[in-house]
Amino acid sequence: MPINLWKIALPQSRAFSLIITKTMRLFYQGLSYPQYYRDLFDTTYKQLDPQVTDNLVRWEEQFYLPSSGLTEQQRRDRLEATWKMTGGQSPGYLQSILRGYGFDVYVHDWWMPDEQIL
């Protein structure tokens, strides 16, 4: 954010004039996000996407995914699919996951809406 934007945002008065020697100018220059902070933000933001992160091993440790025998792109794709899995804790979703791993099970909800609990 350039310093000129701050000049426009502040009231037009002597107290808020941004003269080079004033402390207030230094303050608003500090709020103007130098290139260092933009680069730091970009680097940090890049870590949120498994397709572009440079810390793939740490992601795999977080999701308990072994990295052996796969190419880097396969690892990234598998990690992204694991991260985007949705379905929560519904019985149907849990059953599909368990059956996908080879377990012949049926998941039922413990609560029956037609029954009254005394």
Secondary structure, 3 states (H helix, E strand, C coil): CCHHHHHHHCCCCCCCCCCCCCHHHHHHHHCCCCHHHHHHHHHHHHCCCCCCCCCHHHHHHHCCCCCCCCCHHHHHHHHHHHHCCCCCCCHHHHHHHHHHCCCCCCCCCCCCCCCCCC
